[in-house]
Each structure stands twice: as C-alpha cells, then as structure tokens.
C-alpha cells in the first residue's frame, strides 16, 4: 500500500509539471534607431533582428523577412506593427 501511495504521489507531481500555463512572453524595449524612429518594442524577437526588419520596411518592403507589417496613422506620426507567427515588433515613426 505504501508503495502504491508513493507511486501515486510521484505520478501526480509529474503531471502537474507537464501542465503549461498560458502566459505570453514579455515584451522588451529596444534602443531607438534614429531621431524619427523610436519606441521599439519586441516580443519573441531580438533587438538586432527587429532593427533589420525595421530598416527593410523603411526601404519600402511591405513583407520584410516574412513579417507582415501594418501601420496606424496619428497626428504626430505613424505606429507600425510587424508580425510573423508569434514574433511581433512595434515601432513609431515621427513626422
């Protein structure tokens, strides 16, 4: 009986470790590229790769490195959002 209880306890503790929580990865702020491009935040992406995507997007490519980019205009400039799967970057472009 004691062996059964020990086996049950080990099985239950192993099962609780396998349950994954539904938490999103944290966002990270990167340094600005220039005076007009800033407020860069990334998720599941390095800052180095994000800057390459941004530079490519600024050259006119709408899908740089497979990222799909959209933009929202506001009075002071534009906020751009680029996504590829779970990877995401957001940056602002001032007028």
C-alpha positions as CSV (number, residue, x, y, z in Angstrom):
1,X,0.0,0.0,0.0
2,X,2.8,2.4,0.9
3,X,4.5,1.7,-2.5
4,X,1.2,2.5,-4.3
5,X,0.9,5.8,-2.5
6,X,4.5,6.8,-3.3
7,X,4.0,5.9,-6.9
8,X,0.7,7.9,-7.0
9,X,2.5,10.9,-5.4
10,X,5.3,10.8,-8.0
11,X,2.8,10.5,-10.9
12,X,0.7,13.4,-9.7
13,X,3.7,15.7,-9.2
14,X,5.0,14.8,-12.7
15,X,1.6,15.5,-14.2
16,X,1.4,19.0,-12.6
17,X,4.8,19.8,-14.1
18,X,3.6,19.0,-17.5
19,X,0.6,21.4,-17.4
20,X,1.7,24.6,-19.2
21,X,0.4,28.0,-18.2
22,X,-1.0,30.3,-20.9
23,X,1.3,33.2,-20.2
24,X,2.6,35.4,-23.0
25,X,6.3,36.1,-23.3
26,X,7.3,39.5,-22.0
27,X,7.9,42.4,-24.3
28,X,11.3,44.0,-24.5
29,X,12.2,47.6,-25.3
30,X,15.0,48.3,-27.8
31,X,17.1,51.4,-28.4
32,X,16.0,53.9,-31.0
33,X,17.4,53.7,-34.5
34,X,17.3,57.5,-35.1
35,X,15.6,60.7,-34.1
36,X,12.5,59.8,-36.1
37,X,12.3,56.0,-35.5
38,X,11.8,55.0,-31.9
39,X,9.7,53.4,-29.2
40,X,10.7,49.9,-30.4
41,X,9.1,47.0,-28.5
42,X,9.6,43.4,-29.4
43,X,8.2,40.0,-28.4
44,X,9.8,36.7,-29.2
45,X,12.4,38.5,-31.2
46,X,15.9,40.0,-30.7
47,X,16.5,43.7,-31.0
48,X,19.1,43.1,-33.7
49,X,16.7,41.3,-35.9
50,X,13.9,43.9,-35.2
51,X,16.2,46.7,-36.4
52,X,16.9,44.8,-39.6
53,X,13.2,44.3,-40.2
54,X,12.5,48.0,-39.5
55,X,15.3,49.1,-41.9
56,X,13.9,46.8,-44.6
57,X,10.4,48.1,-44.0
58,X,11.5,51.7,-44.2
59,X,13.1,50.9,-47.6
60,X,9.6,50.1,-48.9
61,X,9.3,46.4,-48.5
62,X,5.8,45.5,-47.0
63,X,6.8,42.0,-46.0
64,X,10.5,42.2,-44.8
65,X,11.9,38.8,-43.9
66,X,8.4,37.3,-44.0
67,X,6.9,39.8,-41.5
68,X,3.6,41.3,-42.4
69,X,3.6,45.0,-41.4
70,X,0.6,47.3,-40.9
71,X,0.5,50.9,-39.8
72,X,-1.8,53.3,-38.0
73,X,-1.5,57.0,-38.6
74,X,-1.9,59.6,-35.9
75,X,-1.3,63.3,-35.7
76,X,2.4,63.1,-34.6
77,X,3.4,60.3,-37.0
78,X,2.8,56.6,-37.6
79,X,2.8,53.4,-35.4
80,X,3.9,50.3,-37.3
81,X,3.3,46.8,-36.3
82,X,5.1,43.8,-37.9
83,X,4.2,40.2,-37.1
84,X,5.4,36.7,-38.2
85,X,3.8,33.9,-36.3
86,X,4.3,34.6,-32.6
87,X,7.0,37.2,-33.3
88,X,6.0,40.8,-33.1
89,X,7.6,44.2,-33.2
90,X,6.0,47.6,-32.8
91,X,7.8,50.9,-33.6
92,X,6.8,54.6,-34.0
93,X,7.9,56.9,-36.8
94,X,7.7,60.6,-36.1
95,X,6.9,63.3,-38.7
